[in-house]
Every structure is written in structure tokens, then in C-alpha cells.
């Protein structure tokens, strides 16, 4: 079974990369399976493999009730 990104990651979500704080704030552009395209303020558009990296939500985390 192929790995899928966090189901709450959707276009428009604001995130940070846990291993690249200098990339700044990022906005999810698209999600395709485990691949999430994020536009970061200091690193531009990056494709993140969510099978390897768990992005950090900025603001309210929709996974927490």
C-alpha cells in the first residue's frame, strides 16, 4: 500500500519544515500521495516526501481535538 500524506494536509495549510527552520513559513500548494508541494517564504517551492518528513502545522493543528 503506498504511503499517503497526512489527510489534514491540504492546499492552503500553513506549515514549517522541522529540519529547515531557515526556510520560514510555508503554504501547502498541492498533495499527491506522500508528496506535498509547499511554497516556503525563504526557500521557494519545495516538494516534501511526507513518508520521510512530518511537516509542522502553524496555528491550530486540525489533528488535535
Secondary structure, DSSP 8 states (H G I E B T S, - for coil): ------TT--TT-EEE-TT-GGG--EEEEEEETTEEEEEETTTEEEEEETTT---EESSS-TT--
